[in-house]
């Protein structure tokens, strides 16, 4: 079959790398892709939210499946666009409906969904510009630190964790009245701070049954020891060592099952990935957030650990055989280290030549922010390359990734050498 993957990051390169290995894959397209995806498929310079251009590509190239990488096209309703178009409704979209995508597109929607289905999460309330004073009053009932979340998508920047009550009130005002995060913060969710250790759980569902993908833990802060500004993710490991069989059973019974059953009860069409951001508080799992696609850089450790034919599993969503499909997971540990541009996550320059990315033995190199210009691979983003390695132990996998992270070079390159330090 012919497959289209939407997106241009390390997540999409990892998905393309895996899908391209399937005997069922005839042609693989990635839009817009990067210098790495071009090694395993055909890049098409189309914006992920340009649904009409995507339609032309799908029809012209006889694409039978579209795997949606990032959240924007899902929140903007690409699933509904395909289902409501007579020329496209035979095409399988791996991703939820516009309504289902509200689990990521609206923090308020997600919290209310969790409340309706008794899914454990932090206590919260949501506020808009007309209820600013009530927001101040609610903050007074909480203990620091205070968690403020822009309701809508804010490119990963819409969550503030603040220690001072006066600063929390000032930031709430800035979000609601001064549009600090644009339209995304016209509603703000304030919630209690949960103290614990975070992990990511990934589920793939056909809307009826589900399969649990490997667990992962990512590292968001730019600096070692989890210091400095939040980024899109500086590295990840899989599996998460503290998730034993009993804790996983608790996650499945208290969170995964009620989430999938809740979607069914509310007649929300959901065929794709559900990313559940969790925190372990004592011995209890609680949901921090839902995402409606795979995480990045977690995909770069989760997908390589899948030994079975991944496209065959996705085909099962299309043809009704999903529950019968195999999902075999490697016992090995995977670790990825992200190489980033100088200045990231703030202002950074692009266009620097990347050297030695092809000469890394023992690791898989996933391109994120890269492009090819006259045969030369160059930097084209803040997060540039993810270096993924396997090992029998976490230390072994990280040693390989760090060795090759040192070997690859571009001007201003930096990376964290302490991924997995807290495990």
C-alpha positions as CSV (number, residue, x, y, z in Angstrom):
1,X,0.0,0.0,0.0
2,X,1.0,3.6,-0.5
3,X,1.3,5.6,2.8
4,X,1.7,9.3,3.7
5,X,3.2,10.5,6.9
6,X,2.5,14.1,7.9
7,X,5.2,16.0,9.8
8,X,8.9,16.9,9.7
9,X,10.5,16.0,13.0
10,X,12.3,13.1,14.7
11,X,8.9,11.5,15.4
12,X,8.1,11.3,11.7
13,X,11.5,10.0,10.8
14,X,11.2,7.2,13.3
15,X,7.7,6.3,12.0
16,X,8.9,6.5,8.4
17,X,12.0,4.4,9.3
18,X,9.7,1.7,10.8
19,X,6.9,1.7,8.2
20,X,9.4,1.6,5.3
21,X,10.6,-1.8,6.6
22,X,7.2,-3.4,6.1
23,X,6.6,-5.8,3.2
24,X,3.2,-4.1,2.8
25,X,4.7,-0.7,2.1
26,X,4.8,0.1,-1.6
27,X,5.5,3.8,-1.7
28,X,6.1,6.0,1.3
29,X,5.6,9.8,1.3
30,X,6.4,12.3,4.0
31,X,5.1,15.8,4.0
32,X,7.0,18.0,4.4
33,X,9.7,15.6,5.9
34,X,13.4,16.3,6.5
35,X,16.8,15.2,5.3
36,X,16.4,11.9,7.1
37,X,12.9,10.9,6.0
38,X,14.2,11.4,2.4
39,X,16.4,8.4,3.0
40,X,13.5,6.0,3.6
41,X,10.7,7.7,1.5
42,X,9.8,10.5,-0.8
43,X,9.5,14.0,0.7
44,X,6.7,16.3,-0.5
45,X,6.9,20.0,0.4
46,X,3.3,20.4,1.7
47,X,2.3,22.1,4.9
48,X,0.6,19.7,7.4
49,X,-2.5,21.9,7.7
50,X,-2.9,22.5,3.9
51,X,-5.7,19.9,3.6
52,X,-6.4,20.7,-0.1
53,X,-2.8,20.1,-1.1
54,X,-2.8,16.9,0.9
55,X,-5.9,15.8,-0.9
56,X,-4.3,16.3,-4.3
57,X,-1.2,14.3,-3.2
58,X,-3.4,11.4,-1.8
59,X,-5.4,11.2,-5.0
60,X,-2.5,11.6,-7.4
61,X,-0.4,9.0,-5.7
62,X,-3.2,6.6,-4.7
63,X,-2.4,6.9,-1.0
64,X,-4.4,4.4,1.1
65,X,-3.3,5.5,4.6
66,X,-2.3,8.8,6.2
67,X,-0.4,8.6,9.5
68,X,-0.6,12.0,11.2
69,X,2.5,13.0,13.2
70,X,1.8,16.4,14.9
71,X,-1.2,17.6,16.7
72,X,-2.1,20.7,14.5
73,X,-3.8,18.8,11.6
74,X,-5.7,16.7,14.1
75,X,-7.0,19.6,16.1
76,X,-7.9,21.3,12.8
77,X,-10.0,18.4,11.8
78,X,-8.1,16.4,9.1
79,X,-9.9,13.2,10.0
80,X,-13.3,14.9,9.5
81,X,-12.1,16.5,6.3
82,X,-11.3,13.1,4.8
83,X,-14.4,11.3,6.1
84,X,-16.7,14.0,4.7
85,X,-15.1,14.0,1.2
86,X,-16.4,11.4,-1.3
87,X,-12.9,11.3,-3.0
88,X,-11.1,10.6,0.3
89,X,-13.4,8.7,2.7
90,X,-11.9,5.4,1.7
91,X,-8.5,6.5,3.0
92,X,-7.5,5.4,6.5
93,X,-6.5,8.3,8.8
94,X,-4.4,7.2,11.8
95,X,-5.6,9.9,14.2
96,X,-8.7,10.9,16.0
97,X,-11.7,13.1,14.8
98,X,-11.7,16.8,15.5
99,X,-13.8,16.2,18.7
100,X,-11.4,13.5,19.9
101,X,-8.4,15.8,19.2
102,X,-9.9,18.2,21.8
103,X,-8.3,15.9,24.4
104,X,-5.1,17.7,23.5
105,X,-6.5,20.9,21.9
106,X,-8.4,21.9,25.0
107,X,-7.0,21.4,28.6
108,X,-10.6,22.2,29.9
109,X,-12.2,19.5,27.6
110,X,-9.6,17.0,28.8
111,X,-10.1,17.7,32.4
112,X,-13.9,17.5,32.1
113,X,-13.5,14.2,30.2
114,X,-11.4,12.8,33.0
115,X,-13.9,14.0,35.6
116,X,-16.8,12.4,33.8
117,X,-15.0,9.1,33.6
118,X,-13.4,9.0,37.1
119,X,-9.9,9.1,35.7
120,X,-7.4,10.2,38.4
121,X,-5.9,13.7,37.9
122,X,-5.0,16.8,39.8
123,X,-7.9,18.9,41.1
124,X,-8.5,22.0,38.9
125,X,-10.8,24.8,37.8
126,X,-10.9,26.8,34.6
127,X,-11.3,30.5,34.2
128,X,-11.7,33.2,31.5
129,X,-11.4,37.0,31.5
130,X,-14.8,37.4,33.1
131,X,-13.9,35.1,36.0
132,X,-10.4,36.5,36.8
133,X,-11.3,37.3,40.4
134,X,-12.6,33.8,41.0
135,X,-9.2,32.6,39.6
136,X,-7.4,34.7,42.1
137,X,-9.6,33.2,44.9
138,X,-9.0,29.7,43.7
139,X,-5.2,30.2,43.7
140,X,-5.6,31.2,47.4
141,X,-7.0,27.8,48.2
142,X,-3.9,26.0,46.7
143,X,-0.5,25.4,48.1
144,X,2.6,26.4,46.0
145,X,3.8,25.8,43.4
146,X,0.9,26.9,41.3
147,X,0.2,25.3,37.9
148,X,-1.4,27.5,35.1
149,X,-2.2,26.0,31.8
150,X,-3.3,27.8,28.6
151,X,-6.4,25.9,27.5
152,X,-5.5,25.7,23.8
153,X,-2.4,24.7,21.8
154,X,0.6,27.0,22.6
155,X,3.4,25.2,20.9
156,X,4.4,23.5,24.1
157,X,4.9,26.8,26.0
158,X,1.5,27.2,27.6
159,X,2.2,25.7,31.0
160,X,3.6,27.7,33.9
161,X,4.7,26.4,37.3
162,X,5.1,29.3,39.7
163,X,6.2,29.4,43.4
164,X,4.9,32.8,44.4
165,X,1.2,33.6,44.8
166,X,1.6,37.2,43.7
167,X,3.5,36.1,40.5
168,X,0.8,33.4,39.8
169,X,-1.9,36.1,40.0
170,X,0.1,38.4,37.7
171,X,0.7,35.6,35.2
172,X,-3.0,34.6,35.3
173,X,-3.9,38.2,34.5
174,X,-1.3,38.3,31.7
175,X,-2.7,35.1,30.1
176,X,-6.4,36.1,30.3
177,X,-6.3,39.9,29.8
178,X,-3.1,40.4,27.8
179,X,-3.3,37.3,25.7
180,X,0.2,36.1,26.7
181,X,-0.3,32.9,24.6
182,X,-2.7,34.4,22.1
183,X,-6.1,32.8,21.7
184,X,-4.7,29.7,23.5
185,X,-4.9,31.4,26.8
186,X,-8.4,33.0,26.5
187,X,-9.3,30.2,29.0
188,X,-6.8,29.1,31.7
189,X,-6.9,25.9,33.7
190,X,-5.4,26.2,37.2
191,X,-4.6,23.0,38.9
192,X,-3.0,21.6,42.1
193,X,0.7,20.7,41.7
194,X,1.4,17.0,41.8
195,X,4.8,15.9,43.3
196,X,6.1,12.7,41.8
197,X,8.0,11.2,38.9
198,X,6.6,11.5,35.3
199,X,6.3,8.9,32.6
200,X,4.6,8.6,29.2
201,X,2.3,5.7,28.3
202,X,1.3,5.2,24.6
203,X,-1.8,3.4,23.4
204,X,-2.9,2.6,19.9
205,X,-6.7,2.0,19.4
206,X,-9.1,1.2,16.6
207,X,-11.8,3.0,18.7
208,X,-13.0,-0.3,20.2
209,X,-10.0,-2.2,21.5
210,X,-6.4,-1.1,22.2
211,X,-2.8,-2.2,22.4
212,X,-0.3,-0.7,24.9
213,X,3.0,0.4,23.3
214,X,6.3,0.6,25.3
215,X,6.5,3.1,28.2
216,X,8.9,6.0,28.0
217,X,10.3,8.9,29.9
218,X,11.4,12.1,28.3
219,X,13.5,15.0,29.6
220,X,12.2,18.5,28.8
221,X,14.6,20.9,30.4
222,X,17.5,22.3,28.4
223,X,20.1,21.9,31.2
224,X,21.6,18.9,32.9
225,X,20.0,18.0,36.2
226,X,16.7,19.1,34.7
227,X,17.5,22.8,34.9
228,X,16.7,25.8,32.7
229,X,14.0,26.4,30.1
230,X,11.5,23.8,28.9
231,X,12.1,22.4,25.5
232,X,10.3,20.0,23.2
233,X,12.4,17.3,24.7
234,X,16.2,16.7,25.1
235,X,16.1,12.9,25.2
236,X,14.1,9.8,26.3
237,X,14.5,6.3,27.6
238,X,12.3,3.2,27.2
239,X,11.1,1.2,29.1
240,X,10.7,3.1,32.4
241,X,12.4,1.0,35.1
242,X,10.0,1.8,37.9
243,X,6.9,0.6,36.0
244,X,6.6,-3.0,37.1
245,X,3.7,-5.4,36.1
246,X,1.6,-4.3,39.1
247,X,1.9,-0.5,38.4
248,X,1.2,-1.1,34.7
249,X,-2.0,-3.1,35.7
250,X,-3.1,-0.1,37.8
251,X,-2.5,2.3,34.9
252,X,-4.5,0.0,32.6
253,X,-7.4,-0.5,34.9
254,X,-7.7,3.1,36.3
255,X,-6.6,5.1,33.3
256,X,-6.3,3.4,29.9
257,X,-9.6,1.3,30.0
258,X,-11.7,4.2,31.3
259,X,-10.2,6.5,28.7
260,X,-11.1,4.2,25.7
261,X,-14.5,3.3,27.2
262,X,-15.2,7.0,27.8
263,X,-14.5,7.8,24.1
264,X,-16.8,5.0,23.1
265,X,-19.6,6.1,25.5
266,X,-19.4,9.6,24.1
267,X,-19.4,8.4,20.5
268,X,-16.2,10.1,19.8
269,X,-14.4,8.6,16.7
270,X,-10.9,7.8,17.7
271,X,-8.6,5.6,15.6
272,X,-5.0,6.3,16.3
273,X,-2.5,7.1,19.1
274,X,-3.4,8.2,22.6
275,X,-0.4,9.5,24.6
276,X,-1.1,9.7,28.3
277,X,1.3,11.9,30.3
278,X,1.3,10.4,33.8
279,X,2.8,11.2,37.2
280,X,3.5,8.6,39.9
281,X,2.4,10.1,43.2
282,X,3.4,7.7,45.9
283,X,2.2,4.4,44.4
284,X,-0.7,6.0,42.4
285,X,-0.7,7.0,38.7
286,X,-2.4,10.3,37.9
287,X,-3.0,11.9,34.5
288,X,-1.2,15.2,33.8
289,X,-2.3,15.5,30.2
290,X,-3.5,13.7,27.1
291,X,-1.9,14.1,23.7
292,X,-3.6,12.7,20.6
293,X,-0.4,11.7,18.7
294,X,2.9,10.1,19.6
295,X,5.4,12.1,21.7
296,X,8.7,13.5,20.5
297,X,11.4,12.4,21.4
298,X,9.6,9.4,23.0
299,X,8.7,8.0,19.5
300,X,12.5,7.7,18.8
301,X,12.7,5.1,21.6
302,X,9.2,3.5,21.5
303,X,9.0,2.7,17.8
304,X,12.5,1.1,17.5
305,X,11.5,-1.3,20.3
306,X,8.6,-2.7,18.3
307,X,9.8,-5.9,16.6
308,X,6.6,-6.8,14.7
309,X,5.4,-5.2,11.4
310,X,4.0,-1.9,12.5
311,X,2.3,-1.1,9.2
312,X,0.5,-4.4,9.4
313,X,-0.8,-3.3,12.8
314,X,-2.0,0.0,11.4
315,X,-3.7,-1.8,8.5
316,X,-5.7,-3.7,11.1
317,X,-7.3,-0.4,12.1
318,X,-8.4,0.0,8.4
319,X,-9.6,-3.5,7.7
320,X,-11.1,-4.5,11.1
321,X,-8.5,-7.1,12.1
322,X,-6.7,-4.8,14.6
323,X,-7.3,-7.0,17.7
324,X,-5.8,-10.0,15.9
325,X,-2.6,-8.3,15.0
326,X,0.7,-9.0,16.7
327,X,2.6,-6.4,18.7
328,X,6.0,-7.8,19.8
329,X,8.3,-5.7,21.9
330,X,12.1,-6.0,22.3
331,X,13.3,-6.6,25.9
332,X,16.3,-4.3,25.2
333,X,16.5,-0.8,26.6
334,X,16.4,2.1,24.1
335,X,17.8,5.6,24.9
336,X,17.9,8.7,22.7
337,X,19.9,11.9,23.0
338,X,18.8,15.0,21.2
339,X,21.4,17.3,19.6
340,X,20.1,20.9,19.5
341,X,21.1,24.2,18.1
342,X,22.9,26.9,20.1
343,X,20.3,29.2,21.7
344,X,17.4,26.7,21.6
345,X,14.7,26.8,22.9
346,X,15.0,30.6,22.3
347,X,16.5,32.2,19.3
348,X,18.9,30.1,17.2
349,X,20.4,30.1,13.7
350,X,19.9,27.6,11.0
351,X,21.8,26.4,7.9
352,X,25.0,24.9,9.5
353,X,26.5,21.8,7.9
354,X,26.1,18.6,9.8
355,X,29.2,16.4,9.8
356,X,29.5,12.6,10.6
357,X,25.8,11.8,10.9
358,X,26.3,8.8,8.5
359,X,29.2,7.5,10.5
360,X,27.6,6.4,13.7
361,X,28.0,2.7,14.4
362,X,25.7,1.1,17.0
363,X,23.1,3.9,16.9
364,X,20.1,4.8,14.8
365,X,20.2,8.5,13.7
366,X,16.8,10.2,13.5
367,X,16.7,13.6,11.8
368,X,14.5,16.3,13.4
369,X,15.4,19.8,12.2
370,X,17.4,19.1,9.1
371,X,17.3,19.8,5.4
372,X,19.4,18.9,2.4
373,X,20.8,21.8,0.4
374,X,22.8,21.0,-2.8
375,X,23.7,17.6,-1.4
376,X,24.8,18.9,2.0
377,X,22.7,18.1,5.1
378,X,22.2,21.3,7.2
379,X,20.5,22.3,10.5
380,X,17.0,23.5,10.0
381,X,15.5,23.7,13.5
382,X,16.1,23.9,17.2
383,X,16.2,20.2,17.8
384,X,18.4,18.8,15.1
385,X,19.1,15.1,15.4
386,X,18.1,12.3,17.8
387,X,20.7,9.6,18.5
388,X,19.0,6.3,19.5
389,X,20.8,3.2,20.8
390,X,19.9,-0.2,22.3
391,X,21.5,-1.9,25.2
392,X,20.9,-4.7,27.7
393,X,21.0,-2.0,30.3
394,X,20.1,1.7,30.4
395,X,23.8,2.6,31.0
396,X,24.9,0.6,28.0
397,X,22.3,2.2,25.7
398,X,23.2,5.7,26.9
399,X,26.9,5.1,26.5
400,X,26.5,4.3,22.8
401,X,24.2,7.3,22.2
402,X,26.5,9.7,24.0
403,X,29.5,8.4,22.1
404,X,27.8,9.1,18.7
405,X,26.3,12.4,20.0
406,X,29.9,13.5,20.5
407,X,30.9,12.3,17.1
408,X,28.2,14.2,15.1
409,X,29.1,17.9,14.6
410,X,27.6,21.2,13.6
411,X,28.3,24.7,14.7
412,X,26.8,25.5,18.2
413,X,25.8,21.8,18.8
414,X,24.8,21.0,22.4
415,X,23.2,18.0,24.1
416,X,22.5,16.7,27.6
417,X,24.9,14.1,28.8
418,X,22.7,13.1,31.8
419,X,19.6,11.6,30.1
420,X,18.2,8.9,32.4
421,X,20.1,10.4,35.4
422,X,17.1,10.1,37.8
423,X,16.5,6.4,37.0
